[in-house]
């Protein structure tokens, strides 16, 4: 073998070895760096509030994946399903019901559940004016006004609607002076201002609004609390590779409680790995209410 030929082979071997080393260290996405589109639902009073509060988390995820990113905050939960289904998002922080809606229509997949005070569950609640005398719910509330959240909300619409049908055996639209479509923040403010006797919400949001000073601690009281519900999901579109799903799960579940203090809003402490099965109770409620396509 001639010396030039030998040098060519050595050079080719070195390049191949370098490529293997790089492929082992690089994210699963692709060799070339790309921009990912992240989405987050209406978790705070305004889209800008949400974007600011959650940007640090998505910046961390993008950095660990080795990609650029853009973050979109939607103004309603149902909009997340539309965005995921139309290929506008590569990954989204979704409410449980919003995730199920999106999964049912687009086949997207949950890969992690956020922890709140180290628990991957939360509760739907119904709040009321502090002077309401309610010994038994909903019996003592018939004829009162109530504001439900938008139909893409788990705690603000799906779960109280399911309880009304399956547990309380009432039609909320005739049993109460009913309205729907509000944000959770608007529901809290409506009760505080005396514009509604009652409203749906979830315990995490009520805590956050009291802690931020947006709602006074004695501005309302909790009249009803649901059984535990799975917290928000991190979801990716149908067709996302198992290797990428595993990589993102590893990044998210590696976030420590200390890291969470700088990456996530108050009380969020990290993530647990999840799958679609973890949201089976939400899916069951949606099917019972006839809001999902049966597969």
Rosetta blueprint (number, residue, H / E / L):
1 X L
2 X L
3 X H
4 X H
5 X H
6 X H
7 X H
8 X H
9 X H
10 X H
11 X H
12 X H
13 X H
14 X H
15 X H
16 X H
17 X H
18 X H
19 X H
20 X H
21 X H
22 X H
23 X H
24 X H
25 X H
26 X L
27 X L
28 X L
29 X L
30 X L
31 X L
32 X L
33 X L
34 X L
35 X E
36 X E
37 X E
38 X E
39 X E
40 X E
41 X L
42 X L
43 X L
44 X L
45 X L
46 X L
47 X H
48 X H
49 X H
50 X H
51 X H
52 X H
53 X H
54 X H
55 X H
56 X H
57 X H
58 X H
59 X H
60 X H
61 X H
62 X H
63 X H
64 X H
65 X H
66 X L
67 X L
68 X E
69 X E
70 X E
71 X E
72 X E
73 X E
74 X L
75 X L
76 X L
77 X H
78 X H
79 X H
80 X H
81 X H
82 X H
83 X H
84 X H
85 X H
86 X L
87 X L
88 X L
89 X L
90 X L
91 X E
92 X E
93 X E
94 X E
95 X L
96 X H
97 X H
98 X H
99 X H
100 X H
101 X H
102 X H
103 X H
104 X H
105 X H
106 X H
107 X L
108 X L
109 X E
110 X E
111 X E
112 X E
113 X E
114 X E
115 X E
116 X E
117 X L
118 X L
119 X E
120 X L
121 X E
122 X E
123 X L
124 X E
125 X E
126 X E
127 X E
128 X E
129 X L
130 X L
131 X L
132 X L
133 X L
134 X L
135 X L
136 X L
137 X L
138 X L
139 X H
140 X H
141 X H
142 X L
143 X L
144 X L
145 X E
146 X E
147 X E
148 X E
149 X E
150 X L
151 X L
152 X L
153 X L
154 X H
155 X H
156 X H
157 X H
158 X H
159 X H
160 X H
161 X H
162 X H
163 X H
164 X H
165 X H
166 X H
167 X H
168 X H
169 X L
170 X L
171 X L
172 X H
173 X H
174 X H
175 X H
176 X L
177 X E
178 X E
179 X E
180 X E
181 X E
182 X E
183 X L
184 X H
185 X H
186 X H
187 X H
188 X H
189 X H
190 X H
191 X H
192 X H
193 X L
194 X L
195 X L
196 X L
197 X L
198 X E
199 X E
200 X E
201 X E
202 X E
203 X H
204 X H
205 X H
206 X H
207 X H
208 X H
209 X H
210 X H
211 X H
212 X L
213 X L
214 X L
215 X L
216 X L
217 X L
218 X L
219 X L
220 X L
221 X E
222 X E
223 X E
224 X E
225 X E
226 X L
227 X L
228 X L
229 X E
230 X E
231 X L
232 X L
233 X E
234 X E
235 X E
236 X E
237 X L
238 X L
239 X L
240 X L
241 X L
242 X H
243 X H
244 X H
245 X H
246 X H
247 X H
248 X H
249 X H
250 X H
251 X H
252 X H
253 X H
254 X L
255 X L
256 X L
257 X H
258 X H
259 X H
260 X H
261 X H
262 X H
263 X H
264 X L
265 X L
266 X L
267 X L
268 X E
269 X E
270 X E
271 X E
272 X E
273 X E
274 X L
275 X L
276 X H
277 X H
278 X H
279 X H
280 X H
281 X H
282 X H
283 X H
284 X H
285 X H
286 X H
287 X H
288 X H
289 X L
290 X L
291 X L
292 X L
293 X L
294 X L
295 X L
